[in-house]
Amino acid sequence: MAGTFAAIDHDDHQRRRERWISFFSPPAIASLKPSIDSHIEKLSARLDNFTATGKVLPIGNAFSALNMDVVMEYATGATYNNLAMEDFNQPLVDCFMGFGPVWRCAKFLPTLTLTLFMSIPGWAMKVLSSKTREYRMLQEIQILEKGAKGQVKDIELEQKPYKTIFREFMGSNALPLTRKAKGSLRAQLEELIGAGTEPVAHALRIITYHLCTNPKILQKLREELDPLDTSNSQRLSLETLQKLPYLSAIIHEGLRLSYGVPTRMGRVAPDRVIMYDRWQIPPGTPVSMTTALLWHNEKIFPHSHTFAPERFLDPELKEKMEGCYAPFSRGVRGCLGKQ
């Protein structure tokens, strides 16, 4: 059963999306700060350990582990505790990285590809790659295995100081039983973890790499951060960090060069003609463009392969980029997690 992201019909997609919006509003995200801070502290402790021992840090795995733990805890109230694992649960990270070929096939043959993949028997799983085994392990997560079709209301979840997504779903009288069935919840969970883990982790990898290889950019960022008061034990508020122009520019540039979802994201205008230059695109025609091609248009993003946060501080350049820069997409199918 498909989740919200994969819903093709516009009205069906909107009905599904409406149930998620409140979980990703600014107040809802703000309520997660203690949880996010806790996971960041765990990552910081691991970084200190790598520094003390002189071991090579797999920073990409670390970022994936951080994001997955945050998303899982918000969704279900539980995590794999990836940050505590010696290798940051690399097999599970690898499974998301290795699912690309399945995704590409599923874009053209969705039902056939996913049906075949999901029908692989257990005995065959034992001889498959760790990436495939870990993906299936993800699907058998305990929270979903406890609930039979239409009976997930019996699942017991750990209490959290904030709302967890699936607890709210299960307790909702407005949500149809078909959306509480195990297959539906599993699809939603896969979408949440997939969207909340690798795109964000990859952006952090790109940003970290360029900060480490561009001393001038790193120094300029430090000069912006140095005046901030970090004397107390409380972490800086999100509002404070959002007001830092150079930090914001670095994040924007990291999002640009990590591409978000680089595959084509098809869109359809069901009842109107779209004008593209001198061409008319009839109603119902799928249209798509990859961010990788769009954000390397040299007319809009000069020296597009260069990590240059300053481009987002230039008013003239920002105005030119405004219509093209949308790392979270836009409109009714824009990313819910952009906050």
ZADOMI-354685 format. One line per 5 residues: number of its first residue (from 1); for each residue x, y, z of N, C-alpha, C. Coordinates in steps of 0.02 Angstrom, whole numbers. Layout:
NUM> X:Y:Z:X:Y:Z:X:Y:Z | ...
//
This chain:
1> 43:-60:0:0:0:0:44:62:0 | 29:110:-42:71:169:-49:58:219:7 | 108:259:21:101:312:70:79:377:37 | 86:432:74:65:497:48:107:519:-12 | 172:511:-6:218:534:-59:202:502:-126
6> 183:438:-125:173:401:-187:102:406:-214 | 58:442:-178:-11:448:-202:-12:489:-266 | -42:462:-319:-41:495:-384:-100:544:-391 | -159:521:-373:-218:563:-381:-213:625:-335 | -228:684:-364:-220:746:-327:-264:748:-264
11> -327:732:-270:-373:736:-213:-353:686:-159 | -334:625:-180:-312:574:-132:-250:598:-95 | -203:627:-132:-141:652:-101:-157:706:-50 | -202:752:-67:-218:806:-21:-252:781:42 | -295:731:36:-327:702:95:-275:671:141
16> -227:636:112:-175:605:153:-129:658:183 | -111:707:144:-64:759:167:-93:799:225 | -158:813:222:-189:854:274:-179:824:344 | -175:758:347:-167:725:412:-97:732:439 | -50:753:397:20:759:419:40:830:436
21> 4:879:409:27:948:413:41:971:485 | -4:955:531:4:979:600:68:953:632 | 92:895:611:152:866:641:216:902:619 | 211:942:567:271:975:541:264:1051:541 | 218:1077:581:211:1149:589:269:1175:632
26> 285:1240:628:339:1267:670:331:1252:744 | 270:1259:774:264:1242:846:278:1168:860 | 256:1125:815:267:1053:825:342:1037:823 | 377:1068:775:449:1056:769:485:1085:830 | 462:1143:854:493:1174:913:486:1129:974
31> 431:1093:979:421:1048:1036:469:989:1036 | 500:976:979:548:921:973:618:940:996 | 629:1003:1011:697:1026:1026:732:985:1080 | 699:969:1136:734:927:1187:756:860:1159 | 714:829:1118:733:765:1088:792:773:1040
36> 788:824:997:842:836:949:907:851:986 | 903:893:1038:963:910:1077:994:848:1108 | 951:803:1131:976:742:1163:1016:700:1113 | 991:694:1052:1026:655:1001:1090:691:979 | 1089:756:977:1149:793:959:1203:784:1013
41> 1182:781:1076:1230:768:1130:1262:700:1122 | 1222:651:1102:1250:584:1090:1301:585:1035 | 1285:621:980:1332:626:925:1395:663:947 | 1388:716:985:1446:754:1009:1492:709:1052 | 1461:668:1094:1501:622:1135:1539:573:1092
46> 1507:548:1039:1542:502:994:1599:537:958 | 1588:599:937:1642:637:904:1701:646:950 | 1687:662:1014:1741:670:1063:1781:605:1070 | 1744:549:1068:1777:484:1074:1823:470:1015 | 1800:486:955:1842:476:896:1904:521:899
51> 1894:582:924:1951:628:932:2002:600:980 | 1978:573:1036:2023:548:1088:2062:486:1065 | 2029:443:1026:2061:381:1005:2099:387:939 | 2086:441:902:2120:450:838:2093:407:782 | 2036:375:793:2006:334:741:1976:377:686
56> 1971:348:626:1940:383:570:1864:384:581 | 1835:443:576:1763:452:588:1724:444:523 | 1678:397:518:1634:392:459:1577:443:466 | 1592:506:450:1546:560:465:1480:553:427 | 1483:523:367:1421:513:330:1373:467:367
61> 1400:413:394:1358:367:433:1332:400:496 | 1374:442:526:1355:476:588:1295:522:576 | 1297:559:522:1241:605:506:1177:565:491 | 1184:509:455:1125:468:441:1096:440:506 | 1140:417:551:1117:390:615:1080:443:655
66> 1107:504:656:1075:558:693:1005:571:667 | 999:580:602:934:596:572:884:540:581 | 907:477:571:861:421:577:835:414:649 | 879:423:698:858:418:767:807:472:785 | 818:533:760:771:588:773:703:573:742
71> 704:553:678:641:541:642:604:482:672 | 640:427:687:608:368:714:575:383:781 | 609:421:823:582:436:889:519:479:883 | 520:527:837:461:569:827:403:528:799 | 419:482:754:366:443:722:336:391:769
76> 379:355:805:355:296:842:367:298:917 | 409:345:941:425:345:1012:483:300:1028 | 513:267:978:569:222:988:619:232:932 | 682:210:943:733:216:891:774:152:888 | 813:146:835:862:92:830:923:107:874
81> 927:169:900:985:192:939:1049:185:896 | 1044:207:834:1101:202:788:1162:239:813 | 1153:295:847:1210:335:869:1254:299:920 | 1225:250:954:1264:214:1005:1302:155:975 | 1287:137:913:1320:79:882:1390:99:858
86> 1435:52:862:1505:64:845:1512:92:774 | 1475:64:727:1479:86:657:1420:130:637 | 1383:156:687:1324:198:674:1272:159:633 | 1270:93:643:1223:50:607:1231:58:531 | 1293:49:508:1308:60:438:1266:16:391
91> 1251:-48:407:1210:-87:360:1142:-55:345 | 1111:-25:396:1047:6:385:1055:70:344 | 1109:106:356:1124:165:315:1135:144:242 | 1173:90:233:1187:65:166:1124:45:129 | 1075:19:167:1014:-4:133:977:54:101
96> 977:112:134:945:170:104:985:195:44 | 1051:193:50:1092:215:-6:1085:167:-65 | 1075:103:-51:1071:53:-104:1002:42:-133 | 952:78:-106:885:69:-131:872:109:-194 | 921:149:-215:913:190:-275:893:152:-337
101> 927:95:-353:909:58:-413:836:33:-412 | 812:12:-353:743:-10:-347:696:49:-360 | 714:108:-332:674:168:-342:669:185:-417 | 726:182:-451:727:201:-522:683:154:-563 | 685:89:-547:642:42:-583:569:54:-565
106> 556:70:-501:487:79:-479:455:140:-510 | 494:189:-531:466:248:-564:430:230:-628 | 455:178:-662:426:159:-726:380:98:-721 | 396:53:-674:355:-7:-664:340:-14:-589 | 303:33:-561:295:35:-488:264:-28:-458
111> 208:-50:-484:173:-107:-455:215:-171:-462 | 242:-183:-522:280:-243:-534:343:-244:-491 | 381:-189:-490:444:-187:-454:434:-199:-379 | 389:-161:-349:379:-166:-277:347:-232:-257 | 301:-258:-298:270:-322:-283:321:-378:-283
116> 365:-378:-333:417:-429:-337:465:-423:-277 | 483:-361:-260:530:-351:-205:500:-374:-139 | 437:-357:-128:404:-374:-64:388:-449:-60 | 387:-484:-116:368:-555:-115:428:-601:-108 | 488:-575:-101:547:-617:-92:539:-657:-27
121> 542:-724:-29:531:-764:31:588:-757:81 | 573:-774:143:623:-767:196:686:-805:184 | 681:-868:157:741:-908:147:788:-875:97 | 759:-839:48:800:-806:-2:836:-745:28 | 804:-715:78:835:-656:109:902:-673:141
126> 910:-735:163:971:-755:197:1032:-753:152 | 1021:-758:87:1077:-758:41:1084:-693:3 | 1040:-645:18:1044:-580:-16:1094:-535:19 | 1107:-478:-12:1155:-431:16:1129:-402:82 | 1175:-376:122:1156:-347:186:1109:-288:176
131> 1117:-251:120:1074:-194:107:1002:-216:102 | 990:-271:66:921:-294:58:894:-322:123 | 935:-360:159:912:-388:223:894:-333:272 | 935:-281:274:922:-226:321:858:-189:302 | 845:-183:237:784:-148:217:723:-188:239
136> 724:-254:230:668:-294:252:663:-294:329 | 720:-291:363:719:-287:435:683:-224:457 | 695:-169:420:661:-106:435:586:-114:429 | 563:-153:380:491:-161:370:459:-202:425 | 499:-243:460:471:-286:512:478:-254:581
141> 485:-188:583:492:-153:646:434:-172:693 | 449:-179:756:402:-207:804:337:-168:808 | 341:-103:805:281:-62:812:228:-80:762 | 249:-101:702:200:-117:650:181:-191:652 | 228:-233:674:213:-305:677:162:-321:731
146> 156:-279:782:109:-292:836:37:-281:814 | 27:-243:761:-41:-225:742:-65:-265:682 | -120:-301:689:-151:-334:632:-192:-283:594 | -218:-301:537:-256:-254:496:-314:-225:536 | -315:-160:542:-369:-126:576:-367:-133:652
151> -314:-165:679:-311:-176:750:-251:-142:783 | -220:-93:749:-160:-63:776:-173:-21:837 | -236:-10:855:-251:28:915:-225:-7:977 | -209:-73:972:-186:-110:1030:-111:-101:1044 | -76:-66:1000:-4:-57:1009:11:-13:1069
156> 58:-34:1110:78:6:1168:142:44:1149 | 142:109:1160:200:150:1144:225:186:1206 | 290:198:1209:320:234:1264:295:306:1265 | 279:332:1324:256:400:1330:313:449:1316 | 298:502:1280:347:553:1264:319:621:1283
161> 362:671:1297:337:737:1315:309:775:1256 | 309:746:1198:281:776:1138:239:723:1103 | 198:744:1056:157:697:1019:201:656:972 | 190:591:971:222:550:920:171:536:865 | 195:534:804:151:533:747:104:473:747
166> 131:414:758:88:355:752:42:346:812 | 61:371:870:14:370:926:-47:412:909 | -35:471:880:-91:515:861:-133:484:806 | -100:451:758:-137:418:704:-182:364:732 | -155:324:776:-193:268:802:-252:291:845
171> -245:347:878:-298:372:921:-348:416:886 | -339:427:821:-382:472:784:-445:437:760 | -502:465:779:-565:438:754:-579:459:682 | -544:512:661:-555:537:593:-517:497:541 | -469:457:563:-427:419:516:-461:352:500
176> -474:338:436:-506:275:418:-465:214:440 | -497:159:453:-461:99:474:-412:75:421 | -427:88:358:-381:68:304:-315:104:311 | -315:165:339:-253:202:349:-218:182:413 | -252:142:455:-220:116:516:-196:45:507
181> -209:16:450:-186:-52:436:-111:-54:434 | -83:-112:449:-10:-119:453:25:-97:389 | -3:-118:331:30:-101:268:32:-27:256 | -21:8:274:-23:81:264:26:116:310 | 27:96:374:74:127:421:146:113:403
186> 158:52:378:226:34:357:248:80:301 | 205:91:251:223:134:195:237:205:218 | 196:230:265:207:297:291:272:302:329 | 288:250:368:350:250:406:410:249:361 | 407:209:308:462:206:260:473:274:227
191> 418:308:210:424:375:180:456:424:229 | 433:422:291:460:468:341:534:458:351 | 555:396:361:625:382:374:667:398:312 | 642:378:253:679:391:192:689:466:180 | 634:504:187:638:576:174:676:613:228
196> 671:589:290:702:624:346:773:605:360 | 798:553:327:866:529:342:916:549:289 | 913:519:230:967:528:181:972:598:150 | 917:629:128:924:697:99:957:746:148 | 936:743:212:965:788:261:1037:769:276
201> 1050:704:284:1117:681:298:1165:700:242 | 1142:693:180:1186:710:124:1202:784:122 | 1153:826:138:1165:898:141:1218:913:194 | 1213:880:252:1263:890:305:1332:866:284 | 1335:811:246:1400:787:221:1431:839:174
206> 1390:864:128:1415:914:80:1441:976:116 | 1401:1001:163:1421:1060:201:1485:1048:239 | 1489:991:274:1549:975:314:1611:970:270 | 1604:937:213:1661:931:168:1686:999:145 | 1641:1042:125:1662:1107:98:1689:1153:153
211> 1663:1146:213:1691:1186:268:1762:1163:284 | 1774:1098:280:1840:1072:296:1891:1086:241 | 1868:1095:180:1914:1106:124:1917:1179:102 | 1878:1222:136:1879:1294:121:1891:1333:185 | 1954:1341:205:1970:1374:269:1940:1444:275
216> 1936:1481:220:1910:1549:223:1835:1549:241 | 1799:1503:211:1728:1498:226:1717:1477:299 | 1757:1429:321:1752:1406:391:1769:1462:439 | 1820:1500:424:1840:1556:468:1785:1609:471 | 1755:1624:414:1702:1674:413:1642:1651:454
221> 1627:1586:451:1572:1559:490:1588:1564:565 | 1649:1548:583:1669:1553:653:1665:1624:679 | 1683:1671:637:1680:1742:657:1607:1763:670 | 1560:1734:634:1490:1749:645:1464:1715:709 | 1490:1656:724:1467:1619:782:1500:1640:847
226> 1562:1664:843:1600:1681:904:1565:1729:952 | 1531:1782:927:1499:1829:974:1440:1801:1012 | 1414:1744:992:1354:1717:1024:1370:1693:1095 | 1323:1702:1139:1332:1684:1209:1318:1609:1217 | 1370:1571:1229:1363:1499:1240:1388:1481:1310
231> 1386:1529:1355:1413:1519:1422:1369:1474:1465 | 1303:1475:1452:1260:1432:1493:1252:1364:1460 | 1219:1319:1495:1213:1250:1472:1160:1241:1418 | 1119:1293:1407:1066:1287:1358:1093:1296:1287 | 1067:1256:1242:1087:1264:1172:1055:1326:1143
236> 1088:1354:1093:1061:1413:1060:993:1398:1030 | 948:1446:1034:881:1435:1008:881:1435:932 | 831:1403:903:824:1402:831:816:1472:804 | 778:1514:840:767:1583:818:832:1621:813 | 877:1610:860:943:1644:859:983:1622:798
241> 984:1558:786:1024:1531:730:996:1553:663 | 930:1558:658:899:1578:595:915:1650:576 | 936:1690:623:952:1760:610:1024:1770:588 | 1063:1716:583:1133:1722:563:1138:1716:487 | 1153:1769:452:1150:1768:378:1200:1721:346
246> 1262:1719:372:1311:1677:338:1298:1603:351 | 1277:1585:411:1258:1516:425:1200:1495:380 | 1151:1539:374:1094:1524:330:1116:1515:258 | 1162:1557:235:1187:1552:166:1224:1486:155 | 1262:1464:205:1298:1400:201:1248:1343:195
251> 1196:1345:235:1145:1293:232:1111:1292:164 | 1093:1351:138:1061:1354:72:1106:1325:18 | 1170:1342:21:1217:1318:-29:1228:1242:-22 | 1228:1218:39:1234:1146:50:1173:1108:23 | 1115:1137:31:1055:1107:3:1057:1107:-73
256> 1083:1161:-101:1087:1166:-174:1132:1112:-202 | 1191:1102:-173:1239:1056:-201:1227:983:-179 | 1180:973:-134:1162:903:-116:1100:881:-154 | 1065:929:-186:1011:917:-234:945:893:-204 | 942:880:-139:879:856:-110:861:789:-141
261> 806:787:-178:787:727:-216:806:741:-289 | 862:713:-313:887:731:-379:849:699:-437 | 807:649:-423:770:618:-477:714:665:-501 | 687:651:-559:633:693:-586:571:686:-542 | 542:741:-522:481:742:-482:424:764:-527
266> 388:717:-555:336:733:-603:278:772:-573 | 254:820:-611:196:860:-590:147:863:-649 | 83:867:-633:31:869:-685:-18:924:-668 | -31:967:-717:-85:1017:-710:-147:986:-743 | -195:963:-703:-250:923:-732:-300:961:-774
271> -306:1027:-763:-361:1062:-796:-341:1129:-828 | -277:1139:-840:-258:1202:-872:-196:1192:-916 | -190:1238:-964:-132:1238:-1009:-74:1275:-975 | -14:1246:-979:46:1278:-951:86:1306:-1009 | 105:1369:-1005:147:1400:-1056:221:1395:-1036
276> 262:1366:-1079:334:1363:-1068:366:1395:-1129 | 389:1457:-1118:416:1497:-1173:361:1503:-1226 | 373:1477:-1287:322:1483:-1339:283:1418:-1348 | 294:1369:-1303:260:1305:-1309:202:1300:-1260 | 150:1267:-1283:92:1253:-1240:93:1180:-1219
281> 88:1170:-1153:86:1102:-1126:13:1086:-1108 | -18:1038:-1141:-89:1024:-1130:-104:1000:-1059 | -165:1009:-1036:-185:983:-970:-173:908:-966 | -152:885:-907:-142:814:-896:-75:787:-919 | -30:832:-943:35:810:-967:86:812:-910
286> 118:755:-894:170:755:-842:229:798:-863 | 253:839:-817:311:882:-828:358:874:-770 | 423:871:-784:471:863:-728:539:891:-748 | 579:906:-697:646:931:-707:688:910:-648 | 749:887:-659:793:868:-604:826:929:-574
291> 833:930:-509:867:986:-476:940:990:-496 | 970:932:-510:1041:932:-529:1053:972:-592 | 1007:967:-640:1014:1006:-702:995:1079:-690 | 942:1090:-653:918:1157:-642:968:1200:-604 | 999:1171:-553:1044:1210:-510:1115:1215:-536
296> 1126:1186:-595:1191:1196:-628:1182:1236:-693 | 1128:1274:-696:1118:1321:-751:1162:1382:-736 | 1214:1389:-775:1264:1441:-762:1236:1512:-770 | 1181:1519:-807:1151:1586:-814:1118:1608:-749 | 1097:1560:-709:1063:1576:-647:1108:1567:-587
301> 1150:1515:-590:1197:1500:-535:1268:1502:-563 | 1298:1562:-568:1367:1567:-595:1415:1523:-554 | 1463:1492:-590:1510:1446:-557:1472:1396:-514 | 1425:1363:-545:1376:1323:-509:1406:1265:-470 | 1463:1240:-491:1494:1183:-456:1537:1206:-397
306> 1543:1270:-387:1582:1297:-332:1538:1309:-271 | 1562:1289:-213:1526:1301:-150:1537:1374:-132 | 1487:1415:-144:1493:1488:-134:1433:1515:-97 | 1433:1512:-31:1376:1538:9:1359:1611:-6 | 1410:1649:-28:1400:1720:-40:1346:1734:-93
311> 1332:1685:-136:1281:1696:-187:1213:1709:-155 | 1202:1682:-95:1138:1692:-61:1138:1756:-18 | 1193:1792:-19:1196:1856:17:1194:1915:-32 | 1196:1900:-96:1195:1951:-149:1122:1962:-169 | 1093:2021:-154:1022:2033:-170:1004:2022:-243
316> 1049:2042:-287:1035:2035:-359:1033:1962:-380 | 1082:1923:-355:1083:1852:-370:1025:1815:-338 | 1007:1835:-277:952:1802:-243:887:1811:-281 | 877:1870:-309:816:1884:-347:815:1840:-410 | 873:1831:-441:876:1790:-502:864:1716:-486
321> 887:1694:-427:881:1624:-409:812:1607:-381 | 775:1657:-361:713:1647:-324:665:1598:-358 | 657:1603:-423:609:1561:-457:634:1490:-469 | 699:1478:-459:727:1413:-475:750:1373:-414 | 763:1409:-359:790:1375:-301:734:1352:-255
326> 721:1287:-255:667:1260:-213:689:1190:-189 | 735:1187:-141:761:1122:-119:708:1077:-88 | 653:1106:-66:599:1065:-37:538:1062:-83 | 549:1079:-146:495:1084:-194:446:1138:-171 | 391:1144:-207:342:1196:-190:271:1171:-203
331> 224:1211:-182:155:1194:-195:128:1140:-150 | 74:1108:-173:38:1061:-131:77:995:-122 | 130:985:-160:171:926:-152:240:943:-125 | 248:1003:-98:311:1022:-68:325:981:-6 | 388:978:13:409:938:71:377:964:136
336> 346:919:173:315:938:237:369:953:290 | 427:923:283:478:930:334:526:988:325 | 509:1037:285:556:1091:272:569:1134:334 | 526:1131:384:538:1169:444:594:1140:486
//
